[in-house]
């Protein structure tokens, strides 16, 4: 084999090896590795109702949870604007290989505001949709 063909062959093998490493590195968690995502990952999820608390600096949001697979380490983020309040709920990522029941358990999250809610719109940040503000008191709370 001539020297030029030998160099070309080594170059092609090197490129294929590098591409192989890149492809294996980019495979998402759980795709072919058979494992769950790292527990440090968080995922956002939606809520289904919002309530004006008697305290004008508090907003209460309600989300549904399964008793067999409850959301873990629920946190909230809030962005307050002149005309709207965007609330994003996050939780520790759930594993996809776990069977959960479809029962509904209401869970409440109290969100502190820096200005009264007044007539501002409430937005579910995970879906970027408006959630109607309920005027009644939240259940279970």
N, C-alpha and C positions, 0 to 999 in steps of 0.2 A: 504494500500500500504506500502511495506517495506521501510525502510529508504534508502537503496541502490538504489531502483528504483526511489524514490523521488529525490535523488541527481542526478541521471542520467537524469531524465526528465528536471530538472532545467538546467543542463549543456547543453542539446540539445536545449532547448528554447533559452538560452543565445547565443549559437553559431549561431542559425538561425537569431536572432535579429541583431547581429553584422554583419553577412553577408548581411542582408537587408540594413543596413546603408551603407556598403561599395558599394553595387551595385547601390543604389540611388545616391551616391556621384559621381560615375564614369560615369553616363549617360552624354554624351556630350551635350553641349548647343544646343538647338533647336531640339533634338531628340524626346522627349516626353513632353517637358516643354512648347512648343508653343511660345518660345521667341527667339529673335535673339541673336547672340553672343555679348558679351560685346563690346562696341565701342572702348575700349582700345586695342583690338586685331588687329593685322596687318596681311595682307596676301601679298605674293609676286605674281607678275604677269609678263608676258612676254612682250618683245618689238619686233618689226618686222623689224627694220632697224637701221643702225648705219652710221654716217657721220663723216668724218674727217673735223673739223672746220679749217678755215684759221689759227687760232691760234693753234700751235702744242701741246699746253698744254690743249686743250679742245676737248672733244668727245661729239657728239650730238647723242642721241638715240631717236627713234620715236616709240610711241605706239598708238594703236587705242582705242578710247573711244566712248561710246554711248552717244548721247546728252540727252537721257532720264534717264540714270544712269551713270553719269560721275564718274570717280575715284576720291575719296576724300583724301586729305592730302597725295599726292604722294611724296615719298622720294626716294632717291637712296643711295645705298651703293656701294662702289667700292673697289676691291682688285686688286692691280697692281703687276704683276709679270714680270720677264724678257721677257717672250715670249707671255704673254697674259694679257688682262684687263678684269676682271669679273665685270659686272654691274648687280646689283639686284635691281629692282624696287619694292617698297612696297606701299600699300595703306591701308586706314582704311577698315576693313573687310566689305564686302557687305552683306546685308540681303538676304536670299534665297527666301523670299516670295514677292519679288518685280519684276514686269514684266518690261522688258527693251526692247527697240527697237534694231534692228541689224544695224542701221546706223553707219558709220565709220567716226569719226572725228580724224584727226591726231593731236597728242600732242607731243611736243618736250621737252626733258630734257637735259640741258647742264651739262656735268660732267667734273669737273676740274681734271687734271692729274698732278702728281708730276714730270713726265718725258714725253717727246714727245711720241705720239702714235706710230709713225714710222711704222714698219711692224708687230707690235704686233697683235695677234688675239683678236677679241672682242667676249666675251662669255656672253650670257644671263644667269645670275645666277639662275633664277627661274626654268629654264628647263635644264641647263647645256649643251646648244648647242651653236655652233659657229654661229654668225650672220655676213653675208657678209658686208664688209665695202663699202658703196656707195661712188663714187667719186664725184657725183654732189652735188649741194647745197641742204640742206633740204627744203622741201616744207614749206611754211608759216613761214619762219623764217630766 
